[in-house]
Each structure stands twice: as structure tokens, then as C-alpha cells.
Amino acid sequence: MKHTAFSHNQKGFTLIELIVVFSIMSILALIGIAGFVTYSRVQALNNAVADIKTILASARSYTGSQVSTTCPSGQSFTGYQVRFCTTYSGSTKQVCGQCSANADYELDLVCNNTIVYPSVVTKRLPAGVRVNGTLCQNFQFNPISSSVVGSGNIIVQYNITGYVKSQTISVTSAGLIQ
């Protein structure tokens, strides 16, 4: 028997087999990338919520210990305030008072019921994350009890949204952050 150039004993892959393998690998890679993007967006939202809670807790703590970064001469320490510079009601953006440049929220020292500039801490929210609220509510903590000034017994809530997920932050009139 003669062997020809196209013998059945040759080893290798056909073009169709290679196309199928590379197609499956591409599909798996796309699924992995989509999962990673979703995970990183959820982490961005979780980090933003944690940062906001940390700023609120810092304001409460600083106020309770009556730590002040020096009120101007002749002014008395009134507390610390967390201000959200912009909130959203539906798709409508609300600008909430004067804030430091490029700040989405900030921690401010308050002396004689007046905010002292520059702000103690200014923060930006990650892209795609925003604070939803029906009105511009600032949180000022009372230096004697660390309760929230001016809120009565009402729980103030902000809904932090981003990437089709949301989390709620609540501050009670007693100054508890949830």
C-alpha cells in the first residue's frame, strides 16, 4: 500500500475545531469581564456608602468630644455639620447651598451657628453614584448630646444609588447612623 500526502494518520486540528474552541473561549471571557464590571460597580457603591457613614460618624464623634479645629476669635463652638452639596429628586439635580469646589459632600466646623471655611473634609462620589433626597438636608450634631440639631424626632434618610443598586443611610434625631 502506498501512503499519500493526506494520510489518515496525521495529527492536528481542523479549522472548524479551532473556530469552535476560540468561540467558546471568547464567550467565557466576555462573561468573566461582565461579572467583574458588575462587581466593581457594586463595590464603588458600597465604598461610597461606607465613606458617607464614616463622615457622619466622624462629625458625631468630633462634636461629642468637642474637638474643634479652632473657632475664630470670640466665636463659640456649635458643632460639626455634614453637608451634601447636590442631591437628586428623581432626575432633577438640586444644588444645596455653597460648598467647596468639586465637593459632593463635606464635613464643616460650625462656630456661632456659622460654617467656618475651609471645610474640614471634602469628598467626591464615584462616577455613577449619587445621593437622592427630597430636600437638601444637612446634618449638624449638637455638642452636648451629639444629637442631630433641628430634626425633631424625624429620621432623616438619604438613598445612595448607582448602577441599578441602592442603599439607604438614616440618621435619627438622637444622632444614630444606620
C-alpha positions as CSV (number, residue, x, y, z in Angstrom):
1,M,0.0,0.0,0.0
2,K,1.1,3.4,-0.8
3,H,0.9,6.3,1.6
4,T,-0.4,9.6,0.1
5,A,0.3,13.1,1.4
6,F,-3.2,13.2,3.0
7,S,-2.9,10.1,5.2
8,H,-5.4,9.4,7.9
9,N,-2.6,9.1,10.5
10,Q,-1.7,12.8,10.5
11,K,-2.3,14.6,13.8
12,G,-3.7,18.2,14.2
13,F,-6.9,20.2,14.4
14,T,-9.2,21.2,11.7
15,L,-10.2,24.8,11.1
16,I,-13.7,24.2,12.4
17,E,-12.4,22.7,15.6
18,L,-10.2,25.7,16.2
19,I,-13.0,28.2,15.5
20,V,-15.3,26.3,18.0
21,V,-12.7,26.4,20.7
22,F,-11.9,30.1,20.2
23,S,-15.6,30.9,20.2
24,I,-16.2,29.2,23.5
25,M,-13.1,30.9,25.0
26,S,-14.4,34.3,23.8
27,I,-17.8,33.7,25.3
28,L,-16.3,32.7,28.6
29,A,-14.1,35.7,28.6
30,L,-17.0,38.1,28.0
31,I,-19.0,36.5,30.8
32,G,-16.0,37.0,33.1
33,I,-15.5,40.6,32.1
34,A,-19.2,41.4,32.6
35,G,-19.1,39.8,36.1
36,F,-16.0,41.8,37.0
37,V,-17.6,45.1,35.8
38,T,-20.7,44.4,37.9
39,Y,-18.7,43.5,40.9
40,S,-16.6,46.7,40.7
41,R,-19.7,48.9,40.3
42,V,-21.3,47.3,43.4
43,Q,-18.0,47.9,45.3
44,A,-18.0,51.5,44.2
45,L,-21.5,52.0,45.7
46,N,-20.6,50.1,48.9
47,N,-17.4,52.2,49.3
48,A,-19.4,55.5,48.8
49,V,-22.0,54.4,51.4
50,A,-19.2,53.5,53.8
51,D,-17.4,56.8,53.3
52,I,-20.6,58.8,53.9
53,K,-21.3,56.8,57.1
54,T,-17.7,57.4,58.2
55,I,-18.0,61.2,57.7
56,L,-21.3,61.2,59.6
57,A,-19.7,59.2,62.4
58,S,-16.7,61.5,62.5
59,A,-18.9,64.6,62.7
60,R,-20.8,63.0,65.6
61,S,-17.6,61.9,67.3
62,Y,-15.8,65.2,66.9
63,T,-18.9,67.0,68.2
64,G,-19.3,64.7,71.2
65,S,-15.7,65.1,72.2
66,Q,-16.0,68.9,71.4
67,V,-12.9,68.8,69.3
68,S,-12.7,72.0,67.3
69,T,-10.2,73.0,64.7
70,T,-10.2,76.4,66.3
71,C,-13.1,78.7,66.0
72,P,-12.3,82.3,65.1
73,S,-11.6,84.6,68.0
74,G,-14.7,85.4,70.1
75,Q,-16.9,82.6,68.5
76,S,-18.1,79.6,70.4
77,F,-18.1,76.0,69.2
78,T,-21.5,75.0,67.9
79,G,-20.8,71.6,66.4
80,Y,-19.9,69.8,63.2
81,Q,-22.1,69.6,60.1
82,V,-22.2,67.2,57.2
83,R,-23.5,68.9,54.0
84,F,-24.5,67.2,50.8
85,C,-23.7,69.7,48.0
86,T,-26.0,68.1,45.5
87,T,-29.0,65.7,45.8
88,Y,-31.4,64.4,43.2
89,S,-35.2,64.2,43.3
90,G,-35.9,61.8,40.5
91,S,-33.7,63.0,37.6
92,T,-33.7,66.7,38.8
93,K,-30.4,67.8,40.4
94,Q,-30.7,70.1,43.4
95,V,-27.7,72.2,44.4
96,C,-27.7,72.6,48.2
97,G,-26.1,75.8,49.3
98,Q,-22.5,76.9,48.9
99,C,-19.9,74.1,49.0
100,S,-16.2,73.8,48.4
101,A,-15.2,73.5,44.8
102,N,-15.5,69.9,43.4
103,A,-17.2,68.6,46.6
104,D,-20.2,66.3,46.6
105,Y,-20.3,66.3,50.4
106,E,-18.3,67.8,53.1
107,L,-17.6,68.0,56.9
108,D,-17.7,71.5,58.2
109,L,-16.8,73.1,61.6
110,V,-19.7,75.3,62.9
111,C,-19.0,78.2,65.2
112,N,-21.8,80.6,66.4
113,N,-24.1,78.7,64.0
114,T,-22.0,79.7,61.1
115,I,-19.9,77.4,58.9
116,V,-16.2,78.0,59.1
117,Y,-14.3,77.7,55.9
118,P,-12.3,75.9,54.6
119,S,-14.1,72.6,55.2
120,V,-12.6,70.0,57.5
121,V,-13.1,67.3,54.9
122,T,-14.4,67.4,51.3
123,K,-15.3,64.3,49.4
124,R,-16.4,63.3,45.9
125,L,-18.8,60.5,45.0
126,P,-17.6,57.9,42.4
127,A,-18.8,58.4,38.9
128,G,-22.3,56.9,38.5
129,V,-23.2,57.2,42.2
130,R,-25.5,59.9,43.5
131,V,-27.4,60.9,46.6
132,N,-31.2,61.0,46.3
133,G,-33.3,63.1,48.7
134,T,-36.4,65.1,48.6
135,L,-34.7,68.2,50.1
136,C,-31.3,69.4,50.9
137,Q,-30.9,68.2,54.5
138,N,-27.7,68.9,56.4
139,F,-26.7,67.0,59.5
140,Q,-25.5,69.2,62.3
141,F,-24.6,67.5,65.6
142,N,-25.3,69.1,68.9
143,P,-22.1,69.5,71.0
144,I,-23.8,68.5,74.3
145,S,-25.6,65.3,73.3
146,S,-24.3,64.5,69.8
147,S,-27.9,64.5,68.6
148,V,-29.0,66.0,65.3
149,V,-29.9,69.7,65.5
150,G,-33.2,70.8,64.2
151,S,-34.6,67.5,63.1
152,G,-37.1,66.8,65.9
153,N,-37.9,63.1,66.1
154,I,-37.9,62.6,62.4
155,I,-35.4,60.1,60.9
156,V,-33.6,61.7,58.0
157,Q,-32.8,59.4,55.2
158,Y,-30.7,59.5,52.1
159,N,-30.8,56.9,49.3
160,I,-27.4,56.4,47.7
161,T,-27.9,54.9,44.2
162,G,-25.6,53.8,41.5
163,Y,-25.5,51.2,38.8
164,V,-29.1,50.0,39.4
165,K,-28.5,49.3,43.1
166,S,-29.3,51.5,46.1
167,Q,-28.6,51.7,49.8
168,T,-30.2,53.9,52.5
169,I,-28.4,55.8,55.2
170,S,-30.5,57.0,58.1
171,V,-29.7,59.5,60.8
172,T,-32.1,59.6,63.8
173,S,-32.7,62.7,65.9
174,A,-30.6,61.0,68.6
175,G,-27.7,61.1,66.1
176,L,-27.6,57.3,65.4
177,I,-26.3,56.4,62.0
178,Q,-27.7,53.4,60.3
